[in-house]
Amino acid sequence: MGALYEFKVSAVNHNGESALSDALLVHACVAPDAPPLLERLTGDATTITLAWQAPQDDGGCPITGYKLKRDSGLGIGDAITTEVDAGAINGRPALREH
């Protein structure tokens, strides 16, 4: 997990500085690396099972989901997008298939 920072803010005018706000605790992180491998495990005329590995670098914060996008010949912007529920992977960062 990225470094945990605590921030507080005060207001200042010509008479002085206010009391500090309540603290905001946040982790510093960036977008994760791309998953290194996407592969087909099984499939038939209507169903396919794909597998992938978790990114090597999570950007400093836990992976909370995956978006699986399909290119049906119209480009990767195809409207079919599957979002993997974060609840399905919490505590299992190496989820391999959906």
N, CA and C atoms as an extended XYZ file, in Angstrom:
294
Properties=species:S:1:pos:R:3:atomname:S:1:resname:S:1:resid:I:1 pbc="F F F"
N         0.850       -1.176        0.000 N   MET     1
C         0.000        0.000        0.000 CA  MET     1
C         0.897        1.241        0.000 C   MET     1
N         0.484        2.289       -0.669 N   GLY     2
C         1.257        3.521       -0.716 CA  GLY     2
C         1.376        4.162        0.650 C   GLY     2
N         2.276        5.100        0.758 N   ALA     3
C         2.491        5.800        2.034 CA  ALA     3
C         1.195        6.459        2.497 C   ALA     3
N         0.953        6.402        3.797 N   LEU     4
C        -0.222        7.032        4.381 CA  LEU     4
C         0.154        8.436        4.831 C   LEU     4
N        -0.619        9.407        4.374 N   TYR     5
C        -0.372       10.800        4.733 CA  TYR     5
C        -1.576       11.354        5.482 C   TYR     5
N        -1.316       12.266        6.384 N   GLU     6
C        -2.370       12.968        7.099 CA  GLU     6
C        -2.274       14.437        6.747 C   GLU     6
N        -3.395       15.017        6.351 N   PHE     7
C        -3.438       16.425        5.993 CA  PHE     7
C        -4.445       17.167        6.864 C   PHE     7
N        -4.110       18.394        7.202 N   LYS     8
C        -5.011       19.318        7.888 CA  LYS     8
C        -4.832       20.666        7.226 C   LYS     8
N        -5.837       21.514        7.304 N   VAL     9
C        -5.758       22.829        6.677 CA  VAL     9
C        -6.279       23.881        7.650 C   VAL     9
N        -5.727       25.063        7.537 N   SER    10
C        -6.219       26.198        8.327 CA  SER    10
C        -6.445       27.372        7.380 C   SER    10
N        -7.246       28.303        7.809 N   ALA    11
C        -7.489       29.520        7.034 CA  ALA    11
C        -6.674       30.650        7.666 C   ALA    11
N        -6.207       31.549        6.838 N   VAL    12
C        -5.381       32.655        7.328 CA  VAL    12
C        -5.932       33.970        6.779 C   VAL    12
N        -6.017       34.969        7.648 N   ASN    13
C        -6.326       36.329        7.192 CA  ASN    13
C        -5.421       37.290        7.964 C   ASN    13
N        -5.655       38.588        7.835 N   HIS    14
C        -4.750       39.566        8.450 CA  HIS    14
C        -4.800       39.523        9.989 C   HIS    14
N        -5.805       38.842       10.563 N   ASN    15
C        -5.892       38.731       12.019 CA  ASN    15
C        -5.223       37.471       12.570 C   ASN    15
N        -4.821       36.585       11.695 N   GLY    16
C        -4.151       35.377       12.177 CA  GLY    16
C        -4.611       34.122       11.464 C   GLY    16
N        -4.322       33.008       12.123 N   GLU    17
C        -4.606       31.685       11.554 CA  GLU    17
C        -5.687       30.990       12.367 C   GLU    17
N        -6.580       30.299       11.683 N   SER    18
C        -7.656       29.562       12.343 CA  SER    18
C        -7.116       28.267       12.955 C   SER    18
N        -7.976       27.603       13.676 N   ALA    19
C        -7.651       26.263       14.148 CA  ALA    19
C        -7.555       25.328       12.944 C   ALA    19
N        -6.896       24.211       13.108 N   LEU    20
C        -6.762       23.234       12.024 CA  LEU    20
C        -8.056       22.454       11.828 C   LEU    20
N        -8.292       22.062       10.594 N   SER    21
C        -9.446       21.223       10.268 CA  SER    21
C        -9.239       19.827       10.842 C   SER    21
N       -10.277       19.008       10.723 N   ASP    22
C       -10.113       17.596       11.033 CA  ASP    22
C        -9.125       17.007       10.041 C   ASP    22
N        -8.501       15.907       10.419 N   ALA    23
C        -7.487       15.281        9.569 CA  ALA    23
C        -8.128       14.480        8.438 C   ALA    23
N        -7.468       14.488        7.301 N   LEU    24
C        -7.804       13.632        6.176 CA  LEU    24
C        -6.651       12.654        6.034 C   LEU    24
N        -6.922       11.352        6.105 N   LEU    25
C        -5.904       10.329        5.923 CA  LEU    25
C        -6.052        9.733        4.535 C   LEU    25
N        -4.997        9.781        3.736 N   VAL    26
C        -5.034        9.244        2.376 CA  VAL    26
C        -3.740        8.518        2.058 C   VAL    26
N        -3.856        7.535        1.178 N   HIS    27
C        -2.677        6.815        0.692 CA  HIS    27
C        -2.217        7.445       -0.616 C   HIS    27
N        -0.931        7.540       -0.780 N   ALA    28
C        -0.369        8.038       -2.033 CA  ALA    28
C        -0.171        6.843       -2.960 C   ALA    28
N        -0.813        6.866       -4.114 N   CYS    29
C        -0.618        5.795       -5.080 CA  CYS    29
C        -0.928        6.314       -6.473 C   CYS    29
N        -0.570        5.511       -7.458 N   VAL    30
C        -0.806        5.843       -8.862 CA  VAL    30
C        -1.513        4.660       -9.519 C   VAL    30
N        -1.884        4.783      -10.770 N   ALA    31
C        -2.547        3.698      -11.495 CA  ALA    31
C        -1.640        2.468      -11.537 C   ALA    31
N        -2.224        1.278      -11.474 N   PRO    32
C        -1.410        0.056      -11.516 CA  PRO    32
C        -0.863       -0.209      -12.914 C   PRO    32
N         0.140       -1.090      -12.966 N   ASP    33
C         0.632       -1.579      -14.255 CA  ASP    33
C        -0.469       -2.406      -14.909 C   ASP    33
N        -0.352       -2.619      -16.203 N   ALA    34
C        -1.287       -3.502      -16.909 CA  ALA    34
C        -1.040       -4.938      -16.457 C   ALA    34
N        -2.106       -5.756      -16.377 N   PRO    35
C        -1.882       -7.177      -16.092 CA  PRO    35
C        -0.958       -7.761      -17.163 C   PRO    35
N        -0.030       -8.628      -16.779 N   PRO    36
C         0.991       -9.076      -17.724 CA  PRO    36
C         0.535      -10.084      -18.765 C   PRO    36
N        -0.575      -10.787      -18.529 N   LEU    37
C        -0.961      -11.848      -19.452 CA  LEU    37
C        -2.467      -12.034      -19.430 C   LEU    37
N        -3.070      -12.118      -20.589 N   LEU    38
C        -4.480      -12.466      -20.726 CA  LEU    38
C        -4.521      -13.683      -21.634 C   LEU    38
N        -5.175      -14.754      -21.188 N   GLU    39
C        -5.206      -15.977      -21.982 CA  GLU    39
C        -6.591      -16.620      -21.968 C   GLU    39
N        -6.881      -17.383      -22.995 N   ARG    40
C        -8.128      -18.125      -23.096 CA  ARG    40
C        -7.924      -19.471      -22.425 C   ARG    40
N        -8.812      -19.818      -21.478 N   LEU    41
C        -8.734      -21.122      -20.823 CA  LEU    41
C        -9.650      -22.128      -21.508 C   LEU    41
N       -10.922      -21.739      -21.707 N   THR    42
C       -11.890      -22.612      -22.374 CA  THR    42
C       -12.857      -21.740      -23.155 C   THR    42
N       -13.642      -22.371      -24.004 N   GLY    43
C       -14.654      -21.627      -24.727 CA  GLY    43
C       -15.453      -22.525      -25.646 C   GLY    43
N       -16.661      -22.077      -25.971 N   ASP    44
C       -17.497      -22.747      -26.959 CA  ASP    44
C       -18.191      -21.667      -27.771 C   ASP    44
N       -19.297      -21.971      -28.412 N   ALA    45
C       -19.964      -21.015      -29.300 CA  ALA    45
C       -20.505      -19.795      -28.571 C   ALA    45
N       -20.804      -19.908      -27.275 N   THR    46
C       -21.425      -18.787      -26.558 CA  THR    46
C       -20.712      -18.384      -25.278 C   THR    46
N       -19.717      -19.135      -24.848 N   THR    47
C       -19.068      -18.883      -23.565 CA  THR    47
C       -17.559      -18.941      -23.715 C   THR    47
N       -16.895      -18.076      -22.966 N   ILE    48
C       -15.438      -18.109      -22.944 CA  ILE    48
C       -14.975      -17.835      -21.517 C   ILE    48
N       -13.946      -18.539      -21.108 N   THR    49
C       -13.325      -18.290      -19.808 CA  THR    49
C       -11.917      -17.785      -20.070 C   THR    49
N       -11.641      -16.592      -19.566 N   LEU    50
C       -10.333      -15.967      -19.725 CA  LEU    50
C        -9.613      -15.958      -18.393 C   LEU    50
N        -8.309      -15.907      -18.440 N   ALA    51
C        -7.512      -15.855      -17.221 CA  ALA    51
C        -6.464      -14.770      -17.359 C   ALA    51
N        -6.074      -14.202      -16.220 N   TRP    52
C        -5.025      -13.188      -16.207 CA  TRP    52
C        -4.328      -13.221      -14.869 C   TRP    52
N        -3.198      -12.572      -14.826 N   GLN    53
C        -2.445      -12.446      -13.589 CA  GLN    53
C        -2.566      -11.021      -13.092 C   GLN    53
N        -2.465      -10.851      -11.789 N   ALA    54
C        -2.493       -9.511      -11.215 CA  ALA    54
C        -1.272       -8.735      -11.700 C   ALA    54
N        -1.370       -7.421      -11.833 N   PRO    55
C        -0.210       -6.618      -12.228 CA  PRO    55
C         0.918       -6.784      -11.222 C   PRO    55
N         2.136       -6.714      -11.707 N   GLN    56
C         3.286       -6.830      -10.817 CA  GLN    56
C         3.338       -5.644       -9.857 C   GLN    56
N         2.968       -4.453      -10.341 N   ASP    57
C         2.978       -3.249       -9.510 CA  ASP    57
C         1.559       -2.731       -9.397 C   ASP    57
N         1.026       -2.695       -8.178 N   ASP    58
C        -0.345       -2.225       -7.976 CA  ASP    58
C        -0.439       -0.711       -7.850 C   ASP    58
N         0.662       -0.009       -8.047 N   GLY    59
C         0.676        1.446       -7.998 CA  GLY    59
C         0.710        2.007       -6.588 C   GLY    59
N         0.810        1.118       -5.605 N   GLY    60
C         0.892        1.569       -4.225 CA  GLY    60
C        -0.401        1.414       -3.449 C   GLY    60
N        -1.475        1.019       -4.111 N   CYS    61
C        -2.758        0.771       -3.443 CA  CYS    61
C        -3.303       -0.558       -3.935 C   CYS    61
N        -4.084       -1.258       -3.119 N   PRO    62
C        -4.606       -2.565       -3.518 CA  PRO    62
C        -5.473       -2.473       -4.768 C   PRO    62
N        -5.417       -3.516       -5.607 N   ILE    63
C        -6.289       -3.614       -6.768 CA  ILE    63
C        -7.717       -3.796       -6.253 C   ILE    63
N        -8.648       -3.006       -6.742 N   THR    64
C       -10.033       -3.082       -6.280 CA  THR    64
C       -10.977       -3.610       -7.350 C   THR    64
N       -10.486       -3.916       -8.533 N   GLY    65
C       -11.333       -4.453       -9.584 CA  GLY    65
C       -10.573       -4.564      -10.888 C   GLY    65
N       -11.218       -5.166      -11.867 N   TYR    66
C       -10.674       -5.286      -13.211 CA  TYR    66
C       -11.779       -4.902      -14.183 C   TYR    66
N       -11.421       -4.365      -15.335 N   LYS    67
C       -12.363       -4.100      -16.416 CA  LYS    67
C       -11.914       -4.940      -17.603 C   LYS    67
N       -12.782       -5.808      -18.040 N   LEU    68
C       -12.515       -6.672      -19.178 CA  LEU    68
C       -13.254       -6.086      -20.373 C   LEU    68
N       -12.523       -5.685      -21.398 N   LYS    69
C       -13.130       -5.024      -22.562 CA  LYS    69
C       -12.951       -5.891      -23.797 C   LYS    69
N       -13.944       -5.859      -24.655 N   ARG    70
C       -13.941       -6.684      -25.854 CA  ARG    70
C       -13.854       -5.822      -27.099 C   ARG    70
N       -13.077       -6.278      -28.077 N   ASP    71
C       -13.027       -5.660      -29.400 CA  ASP    71
C       -13.711       -6.622      -30.359 C   ASP    71
N       -14.893       -6.270      -30.832 N   SER    72
C       -15.646       -7.136      -31.743 CA  SER    72
C       -15.402       -6.751      -33.198 C   SER    72
N       -14.322       -6.077      -33.453 N   GLY    73
C       -14.032       -5.607      -34.795 CA  GLY    73
C       -14.314       -4.136      -34.973 C   GLY    73
N       -14.927       -3.521      -33.968 N   LEU    74
C       -15.228       -2.089      -34.016 CA  LEU    74
C       -14.229       -1.277      -33.210 C   LEU    74
N       -13.202       -1.933      -32.713 N   GLY    75
C       -12.220       -1.270      -31.861 CA  GLY    75
C       -12.500       -1.573      -30.401 C   GLY    75
N       -11.521       -1.304      -29.561 N   ILE    76
C       -11.653       -1.619      -28.138 CA  ILE    76
C       -12.719       -0.768      -27.467 C   ILE    76
N       -13.237        0.246      -28.159 N   GLY    77
C       -14.294        1.086      -27.619 CA  GLY    77
C       -15.662        0.428      -27.673 C   GLY    77
N       -15.726       -0.835      -28.115 N   ASP    78
C       -16.979       -1.586      -28.144 CA  ASP    78
C       -17.711       -1.409      -26.823 C   ASP    78
N       -18.999       -1.296      -26.866 N   ALA    79
C       -19.795       -0.998      -25.679 CA  ALA    79
C       -19.812       -2.130      -24.663 C   ALA    79
N       -19.390       -3.332      -25.033 N   ILE    80
C       -19.417       -4.440      -24.076 CA  ILE    80
C       -18.212       -4.343      -23.162 C   ILE    80
N       -18.476       -4.064      -21.913 N   THR    81
C       -17.442       -3.963      -20.895 CA  THR    81
C       -17.917       -4.733      -19.682 C   THR    81
N       -17.069       -5.532      -19.122 N   THR    82
C       -17.388       -6.267      -17.908 CA  THR    82
C       -16.521       -5.731      -16.792 C   THR    82
N       -17.150       -5.269      -15.730 N   GLU    83
C       -16.396       -4.843      -14.559 CA  GLU    83
C       -16.460       -5.936      -13.526 C   GLU    83
N       -15.292       -6.372      -13.065 N   VAL    84
C       -15.237       -7.398      -12.036 CA  VAL    84
C       -15.441       -6.723      -10.693 C   VAL    84
N       -16.436       -7.173       -9.950 N   ASP    85
C       -16.795       -6.594       -8.668 CA  ASP    85
C       -15.628       -6.646       -7.688 C   ASP    85
N       -15.338       -5.511       -7.065 N   ALA    86
C       -14.243       -5.448       -6.101 CA  ALA    86
C       -14.451       -6.445       -4.973 C   ALA    86
N       -15.694       -6.682       -4.568 N   GLY    87
C       -15.967       -7.637       -3.509 CA  GLY    87
C       -15.549       -9.049       -3.873 C   GLY    87
N       -15.486       -9.334       -5.176 N   ALA    88
C       -15.093      -10.663       -5.621 CA  ALA    88
C       -13.586      -10.879       -5.545 C   ALA    88
N       -12.820       -9.794       -5.438 N   ILE    89
C       -11.365       -9.970       -5.413 CA  ILE    89
C       -10.719       -9.484       -4.126 C   ILE    89
N       -11.465       -8.798       -3.252 N   ASN    90
C       -10.862       -8.320       -2.015 CA  ASN    90
C       -10.195       -9.462       -1.277 C   ASN    90
N        -8.956       -9.261       -0.882 N   GLY    91
C        -8.197      -10.294       -0.186 CA  GLY    91
C        -7.650      -11.355       -1.115 C   GLY    91
N        -7.922      -11.222       -2.423 N   ARG    92
C        -7.417      -12.194       -3.390 CA  ARG    92
C        -6.794      -11.443       -4.565 C   ARG    92
N        -5.658      -10.771       -4.352 N   PRO    93
C        -5.100       -9.923       -5.413 CA  PRO    93
C        -4.629      -10.693       -6.639 C   PRO    93
N        -4.514      -12.002       -6.547 N   ALA    94
C        -4.047      -12.776       -7.688 CA  ALA    94
C        -5.203      -13.464       -8.410 C   ALA    94
N        -6.424      -12.899       -8.316 N   LEU    95
C        -7.569      -13.450       -9.046 CA  LEU    95
C        -7.158      -13.736      -10.475 C   LEU    95
N        -7.457      -14.908      -10.943 N   ARG    96
C        -6.977      -15.302      -12.262 CA  ARG    96
C        -8.041      -15.391      -13.332 C   ARG    96
N        -9.279      -15.509      -12.998 N   GLU    97
C       -10.233      -15.668      -14.093 CA  GLU    97
C       -11.600      -15.092      -13.763 C   GLU    97
N       -12.345      -14.842      -14.819 N   HIS    98
C       -13.725      -14.343      -14.691 CA  HIS    98
C       -14.493      -14.854      -15.879 C   HIS    98
